[in-house]
């Protein structure tokens, strides 16, 4: 599977778990997309908990920023 497809899978998973939050979806897409060069070099980062951990941290930051 290509890295692009895995990145899209990560983004779709985030959207499925956090429906109705387009700003968060956009932030995840932008940041995960900007990691492209690193993900091409280390595609195993997508398979582990690295990206999932990032998404949880990003979600917490966004929620606290809105409070």
Rosetta blueprint (number, residue, H / E / L):
1 X L
2 X L
3 X H
4 X H
5 X H
6 X H
7 X H
8 X H
9 X H
10 X H
11 X H
12 X H
13 X H
14 X H
15 X H
16 X H
17 X H
18 X L
19 X L
20 X L
21 X L
22 X H
23 X H
24 X H
25 X H
26 X H
27 X H
28 X H
29 X H
30 X H
31 X H
32 X H
33 X H
34 X H
35 X L
36 X H
37 X H
38 X H
39 X H
40 X H
41 X H
42 X L
43 X L
44 X H
45 X H
46 X H
47 X H
48 X L
49 X L
50 X H
51 X H
52 X H
53 X H
54 X H
55 X H
56 X H
57 X H
58 X H
59 X H
60 X H
61 X H
62 X H
63 X H
64 X H
65 X H
66 X H
67 X L
